Amino acid sequence: MGKPIVESFIWYFFLYSLLGYVCEVFYCSLGARRLVNRGFLHGPYIPVYGFGAIFSIMLLTPYKYSIVLVFLLGSSVCSVIEYVTGLILELGFHTRLWDYSGRRFSIRGRVCLLNSVLFGLLVLVVLYLIHPAVETWVMGLPGQLRTVGAFGMLLILAVDTTASILGMSAFTERLARLKRMRDLMESKLVVVERLEAEIGRLHEQLRRTGNRLLDAFPGMKSLEFDLQLGQVRKIIEERRAKRNQGHNDRKGE
């Protein structure tokens, strides 16, 4: 494949990535009834559409004699690209950027029948209506402009892709840190609850055994556990006060 052909395909890739972004924004904004900014990258382009268009142009052009065949093959090619892209993102970032599990005839939530049909229709529009004009326009560009433009597009995509991957990695790491902190807090809460239950049982046991001892030796002091002894004494006094209050209430009746 010669250099002009490579440069032309870079232009195709960038232009169809841009077209895909426009289609995604329009389709999603129409459903949400508000402007929805789509795409993994920061710029107004979605590379999965660029790859879909490139593979469709390269693989399906020989079958343009049959609209039905182009539609079926185009649906399949683009669905495979979307599935693989979703899988790579899940493996790389442990995150699903889209999930079609709620739609009928979906495959692991990464592709669904509705999107496959829409992809097939888009391939028909590109191959029969848009690409002939795009190809004529790109091939008619001055050679130097086509070369510089292709280099600039690759540079923009490379910088944007790097920045987006780093940003997504940082986002995923922060989610992981948040999970670890939440897990740690929950584990500490469990420990605190268990300690409180154990302290409650010890208080009750100390109240029972200490009730007689503190009655017999009201001035008892502990050389090591005076604070704890004071707490037990307070518990015993509160229990007695509550019991006496109950007796007084019954006498009043």
Secondary structure, DSSP 8 states (H G I E B T S, - for coil): --HHHHHHHHHHHHHHHHHHHHHHHHHHHHHHTS-----SSSSS--HHHHHHHHHHHHHHGGGTT-HHHHHHHHHHHHHHHHHHHHHHHHHHHS--S---TTSTTEETTTEEHHHHHHHHHHHHHIIIIIHHHHHHHHHTS-HHHHHHHHHHHHHHHHHHHHHHHHHHHHHHHHHHHHHHHHHHHHHHHHHHHHHHHHHHHHHHHHHHHHHHHHHH-TT---SS-HHHHHHHHHHHHHHHHHHHHHHHHHHH-
